[in-house]
Each structure stands twice: as C-alpha cells, then as structure tokens.
Amino acid sequence: FAFKDVALQALGNIYEYFLKRNTRRLTVIGATSGDTGSAAIYGLRGKENVECFILFPEGRVSKIQQQQMTSVLDPNVHCVAIKGTFDDCQDIVKALFGELDFKRQYGLGAVNSINWARIMFQITYYYYTYFKLFPQCDGELSFSVPTGNFGDILAGYYAKRMGLPVRHLVCATNSNDILHRFFTSGNYDKRPVEQTCTPSMDIGISSNFERYLFYLFGEDPKKLGEAMEGFKRTGKLGVTPEELQHARQDFLSGVAPEGAIGEAIRSWDKLHGYCLDPHTACGVHAANELRESSGWPQVPHHAMVVLGTAHPAKFNEIVNEALGRPPPMPEGLARVQHAPTRFEVLPNAVDSIRAYVEATVAQREISKDGAARAPSVLLGSTPKDSGTLPIQALAEATGQAKAEQHQTTVVVSTDVGPKAQGPSSGVVAGLALPVAAAGRPCDCWGGLWKRFFGN
C-alpha cells in the first residue's frame, strides 16, 4: 500500500535467490519512518536464511503503519520500536554497517534506500509513467516527488541522466525542510525533527542526498568525503553559488506547511473526487506553488505528474480530520487493524540493538537445529490483553549479558479507528497512484505491480 512495495518485493526475491545459491545467512537491518518497514517485512517474511530486523521510532509512525509491521508474526521478522526519531533509527543502522567485523559475522544486508538496488527498481517508475503518458504529452514530463530521505526523487534524477525526457524534478518536503532550504539557499544545515501530520517525511538528514552531492561536486570523492565529514562534526554543509545554480538546474523545490496539507486534501476531494494521502498532498501543494514560476502553463500539453506515496487509509486520522470522514479502507489494511502483534521497545543505543541482534540470531539458530525452542507467548483475545517476555534466557544461552536490559513487548490488538466504507480511492493492486495535473489518476504503480508480480 505504498510506492516502496514494488522495489522491496523484487529485492526480497533477489536476496532469497542468491542466498539459496550460496547457502549463506543474511541479516537484514532496516530503519523506517513508516512505509519502508511494512514493505520490507512483506517482501522478506518467511524467506529462507533471512532474518529481518526493522527499527521504527516509537510513537512517530501512524497506528496502521505500526500494525502492518508488527502484525507479521513470521519467526524471521523482528520489529523494534526505538525511543527516538527516524534519524536515530537510521544512525543506528549506519553505525552497525560501519562495524565491519559485526557486518561480516552476521552477513548484514540493507532494505533502506542506502541499498542502491532500491533506487534501481524505483527508476522504472519514471519510465513506466512516461510511456503511459507519451505521446499525449509534449515529449517531456515534470515530476513532483514528496520526499524526506531523497530516495524516490534520486531515482528520477538517475532516470533523467539515463536519457528520460524530464523537464523538472520538484523536491516536495514538509516542514522538515532541509532539502528545500538547500535548493533555495545552498545551506544543508541540520535542525531538530518536527513531528508532523506526514510522519514518513519527518526526517532531518536525507541519507540519499550524499549520492546527489557526489555529482554536484564533479564526481570528486575527496571533496565529498571532506564535506560529509564536516557535516557530521558541525551539522552544517554549504555549496558555492555556482554549485547552487547547478543544483537548481537539476531540481526545483517546495515546502508544504501543516495547514497547506489539509487544504490540499480537501481541495482535491472537492474538485476531483480523489482522496490524497497527506504525503502526496505535499507533492500536490509544491506543484501548485511552482506552477506559474516554472512556466508549465505556457508549454502546450506539458504533463506534471505528482508521485503518489501511499494509500490514504494508512493515515486514517489525518484524512478524517481534513475531510470529516475516513478514507476508503481496502481489505488488506482492514485485516491488520486488530491483528495480534509482536515487537520490541528498546533504548536509542547502538549497543542495545547489537546485543538484541546477536541474541535473537543465536536463538534462531538453536531453534532451527532443534536443540532448543524459543520461549513462547500466548496472545490474548481482547484488545486490552498484553504481556511482556524478557529475553534474559536468550542472553544466558548466548553469553550476551548486555541483553539484560531488553524486553519483548507483545501488544495483542490496537484500535486504529473505525472501518471505512466507500469506493476505491485511486488504488490498483494495493498501490497508491501518481496523479496527473488534470486531476485524473494515472494507473502507473498498479500497472507496474501487475507487470512484475501479476494480480
């Protein structure tokens, strides 16, 4: 139910294919602000020789996003709520990948867009969209892309470098606007993350932006390394006026304040009968703000495409607040609303996650060998039932005394709001659709899904 589903379904199958050939174990560690987690989990659940650990910021994803992740009870899936922000989750993942001995011992793999394969698959979105609209358009497309981590729009940048006729790429942010500030001022300065109605974009540092800077700096790895080292020390990075001018040739940018998001949702519902999710609304707002200054209206038959991010039902409360009614609820999301869940709540510390991974993988190996079985938890049957399962046993079994501080939290059911009724809201095969400027859904994500995976 999000744009990441296609890329992560393919990535999961690729991982399994090569692991079977080499009889290796893969330990996937990923961070999510909401959508990557569920997409990765559904792509990797039950995969042979794969352990999947997903970190998400406690209290900073929507209720149904959390249900999607934590209701997958396959034994190879391990969800962890971190007491911090998405940036904290992402920092932990990067730190563990930087520990080379740990990385080799556990065969670490990534599902975030730090894994370039994610970007590679997302390049296809832009080509597919182009061939859906050409030759009805003027031969070029412009794309407005809601972004926090700069992954999906970076795929568009690569598509353009590969020769796709793209006029403009619009970087659309929420009030966590480090990217917008860069493209308007040339300053990439870290600020505290604000909690907004678009939680999947509540990101203070965009991990993929470093990849773009490599090209902006003339593909000079030394210059890039020095700039990023300085950014890690000071939280500040700047470019020359010439480099800023070059960047503005590659990207336009716009920011959607909190009030503008609800207004965009209401406006599109009224004018077009189309229910936007709040993140897609950021892209619509940015496109509208830049419409005149970019010159799109003066180009006959020019198509501006806003890339849809997720089904609006994943943000039920926010859409309900904007429209006075909940969005249509697809069956797949309705099923997980009250499903039993399993997840950890752990401190915001690299040591905590490292110890948990070590203990969990060791216990899984013991279970597979039949020498012992992991402790079991009997899930209750009412929404208020919950329990805790200490993993001291895992610590003793593996010699990991550090694991004493951890605790497994099992939440049986979470109420995420009333089940919505009504027709489909521009969703095909479980994927949110991009929207053309004329207000009609473009059947791009759904068609791409069918092309790769059938119905």
N, C-alpha and C positions, 0 to 999 in steps of 0.2 A: 504494500500500500504506500510505497514511496519510490522516488526515482532511483534509489540505490539498489532496488531489488534485482534488476536485470544484471548489473555488474557483479553483484555478490553471489547470485545463483551460479553464474558462469565460473567465478573464482573458486567457489566451493567444489565444483566438479573437477576443475583443473587440479586443485590440491589433491583430491582423492585419487585421480588418475596417476599422478606421478608418485604418490606415496605407495600405491599398490605395486608399482614397477620397482621401487627401491626398498620396500619393506622398512620404511622409516616412520618415526613418530613425528607429528607436527603439533606444537603447542601454539595455538593462536591467541594472541593477547591484543585486544582492541579497546578503544575508548569511544564512547558515543554521547552525543548530545540529544539522542532520541531515536533517529531513524536508522543509522548505521547498525546499531545493536541488533534490532529485530531482523533486519535484512541479513546480517551476517549469521545470526543464530539459525534462521530458517534455511540458509544455504549450507550450513555445516552440521546441523543436528544429525546424529546417527552416522556421520561419516567415519569410516574405518581409519584407525590410527590418528585421529584428530581429537585434541582436547581444546575446547573453545572457552576462553575467559573474556568476558565483556565487562568493562568498568563504565559506570554511569554516575553522574552527580546526584546525590541524594536530594530529593525534593525539587529538582530542576529539569525534570522531563514531565511530559503530560502523563496523567494516570493511565490512559490506554496505551501509551508508548511503553510504560513500565510493565503493564500487564502482558503486552505482546512478547516482551523479552523474558520475563520471569515465569510465565506460564508454560514455557517449553521445559519439560522435565526429563528430557533425554539425559542419560548419565554422563555424556561427554560435554554438556553445556553447563557453564558456571557463571552466574551473574553476580556482580559485586557493586553495591552502592557505596560510593566514596563520599566521605564527609568533606565536600569541597565543590569546586566548579568543574566544568568540562575541561578547562585549561589544566587544572590539576590532574585530572584523569589522563589527559594527553601527555603531560610531563612525565607521569609515572611510566607510561608505555614507552616513551622515548628513552627514559633512563634505563629501563630493563633491556631494551635493544642495544644500548650502549655498553652493557656489561657482557663482553664478548664470551667469557667462559660460560656464563649462565645461558647466553643465547645459543651457544654450540651444544651444551649439555641437554637442553630441553627442546632444541630444534624450533626456535621461535619463528612464527610467521605473522604477518600483519593483514588486517582486513580494512583498516582505515585507508584513506586515500594517500597515506605515506607509502602504501603499496602501489607502485606505478601501474600494476595491472588494473586496478580500479579505474584509474584515469583512462587507460587504454580502451576499456569497454565503453566508457561514457563518451568517448569521441564519436562512437556510432550514433548517438542520439542526434547529433547535429547533422550528420549526413542523411540519416533517415528522414529528419524533418525537412531538409532541403528537397529531397526527391518527392516528398509528399506535396510540397507547395509549388515546385517548378513544373511547368512553365507559366503558371498563373501569376507568378510574381515577376519583378523586373530583372531577375537574374541574380540578385543579391538578397541576402536576408540580414536582419539585425536581430539580436537575441538579448533579452533582459533576463538576467540569471540571479535569483535570490541566493546569497552566499554568505557563509560565515568562515569556512575553512579554505575557501578559494579552490576547491577541487573541481566542481562541475564546470565552473567558468574557465578553469585552466584547460579542461578537455576541449572547450570551444576555441581557446587560443591555439591549441595544437592543431585542431581541425583547420583553422584559418591558415596556419603555417604550412599545412599539408596541401593547401590549394583550394579549400572550400570557399566559395564567393561569399564572404561575410563583410558587411559594411560596418556595423558597430557591435561591440560586445559591451553590454551595460552591467556593471557590477552593482547589484542592488543589496544594500545592507539594512539592518535595523539600527537601533540607537547605539549598539556596539559597533561603531563605525570606523574602526581603524583603517579599513581598506578605502572607504570614501575619503577619509582625511588624507590618505597618501595620494590619491589621484587628484585631489584638489589643491593640496599644499606641498606635496613632496615629503611630508613627515610621517614616518611609520613609528608612532610612539605608543607604548603600552599604557592602558588605563584599566582601572578595576572593571570587572564584568558586571553589567547591569542585568537584573532578572527582568525579562520582558514577556509579552504575550506570544513571542516567536522563539521558544526555548531552543530549538535546533540551531539557531543562529546566534545564541548567546555565547560568543567566542571572542576572547580578547586578543589572541595571537593566531593568525591563519597559517597553519603549518605548510600548506602548499605554496604560499606566496614566495618562499625562498626559491622555488623552482623557476618562477617567473623572473625573479631578480637575476638569476643566472644569465638569462638572455638580455635583460636590461643592462647588465654590466658587461656586455660584449662577450659573453661566454668565458669570462675570466674567473676561474675558480678561486684564485688567490684573493682577488678583490671581494668576491662574495664571502669567502671564509672570514676575512677581516671584518666585513660589515656585520655579519651574523654574530661573530664573537663580541663585537662592541655592543650589539643589541642585547645579548644575553647579560652583559655586565650592567648596562645602563637603562635598558628598556626603551632606547631611542635609536632610530635609524633615519638618515636623511639622504636625499639624492641631489645632484646638481640641477640647475634649471634646464639644462639640455636634456638630461635623463628624464626629468619630469615631462618635458614636451614630448619626448619619445613615448613615454608611458601613456600619455593622453591620446596618442595616435592609435595605441592598441586597445584602450579601454575608456569608456565613459563611466560615470558612477552617479548613484543617487542614494539617498538615505530616507527611510520611512520612519517617522516618529510614531509613538504608540497610537495617538489619535488617528493618524492617517491610515493605519492598518484596518481598523474597524470601519472607517468610512469607505475604504476600497471594497471591503466585503459587502457592505450594504449597497453600494453603487452598482456593483456587477450583478448582484442578485436582482435589483430592481430593473436595470437596463437590459440585461442579457439572460436572466434566469439561470445564472451559473454561480454555484457556490464555491468561492475561493477558500482555500485554507489560509491561515494568517501569513505563512511564509511566502506563498505565491502572491499574496496581496502586496508584499514588499516589492516584488518584481513589477507588478502592475502599476503601483504608485510611481516607481522610478521611471518607467517607460512614459507615463503621462507627464511627469515633471520635465522630462527631456525632449518631449515630442517636438516642440517648436524650435528650441535651440539647436537640435540635431539636424533639422531640415527634412525630416521624414515626410511631412505632408506635401512637400514640393516635389517629391520623387514619385512619378506615377506608378502605381501597382507595387510600391515597396511594402514588403511584409515584415512587421515587427512581431517576433514570437517571444512570449513570456514562458519560460520553462516552469511547468508545474512541479511542485516538490512532493506533496503528499496528499492523501485523501483528507478532506476537511473533518471527517469523523474522528481522526486521530487527535483533534483539538476541539473536542465537543463543547467544552465550557466556553471557550473563547468565541467560537462561531455562534453559539447560543446567545451570548451576551451581545454580539453585534447585530444579530437578526431577530432576536426574540423567539427563536425556535432552534432546536437542534438540527444539525445536518443529517442527511440520509445516512443510515448505518448499514454498511454492507455485511453480509452474513459472516464473513471471515473475522471481522472485528467484533461483531456481536458475540461470537462464540467465546472470545477470550476475556470478556468483561468481568465475569465472575469465576473464571477458571482458577484452580489451585495454582499456587506459585511457589518458587523456591529461589532464594537469593541470600547473599551475604551483605552485611553492613560493616565496613572496615574503615580504619583511620586513613587519613590522607598522608600516606607514607610509603615510600618505595619498599622499605623493609617488610612492611605488613603484607604487601601484595606478593613480594618474592617468596616469603615464607608460606603464604597460602597456596601459591602455585606449586611449590616444592612438595608440600604435604598432600595436596589433592592429587597430583600426578602419581606420587608414590602409592597412595591408597588405591588409585585406579589400577595401577599395575598389579598390586596384590590381589585385587578383586578379579582381574582378568585371569590371573594364574590359578584362581580357585583356592588359594591358601587362606584367604580371609574375605570377609564381606564387609562393605562399609556399613556403619550404623544406619538403621532405617528410621524413618519418621512417619507416623501415622497421621495423615492430614485429616482434619476435622471436616464437618459437613455444613457448618454455619459460617456466615461472614465474619463473626467475631472470633472464631477459633484461631489461635495462632500458637506457635511454640518455638522454642529455641533448641538448637542442637550444638553443644560445644564440640569443638574438634580437637580437644586435648588428646583424644585417642589417636588421632592422626599424628599429632606431634610426638607422642610416645612411640608410635610404630616406626616413625622415620627419623627419630632423633632430632626433630626440629623444635627445640624448646621455645623458639621465638613465636611459635604458633599459639602459645597460651593465650595471647591477647585476643584471638579471633573468636567469633561466634557466628554460627549459622542462624539466620533468621528465616523462618518459614511463615509466610503470610498466606492464609488459605484463600481469601477472597477479598477483592477490593471493589467497592461500588464506584463506578466511573460515570454514573449519570443514567438517565432514562434511555431506553432503547428508542431510537428514532424511527419514524415511519416515513415513507415517501419514495419517489422515484430515484433512479440513479442520478448521481451528480457529476456527469462527465468522466466516469471511470470505466475503463475497459480492462478486463483481466487483472483487476486488482492494482492498477497503476494510475496515479494522477496524471492528467493530460496537460500538455502545453496549450496555451490559448493564443489564438491569432488576434491581431489588433481589431479585427471586425467583430470580435466577441463570440466567435464560434470555436468550440473545442477542436483542436487538431488531433486526430486519432494517431498519435505518434508513439507514445510509450506503449499503449496497448498492442498496437501492431507489431512493435519491436519484440514485445514479450512473446506474442504468438509465433513470430518468426523463429525465435530461439528455442522456445520451450513447448510450443503447441498450446492447446487450450487448457 
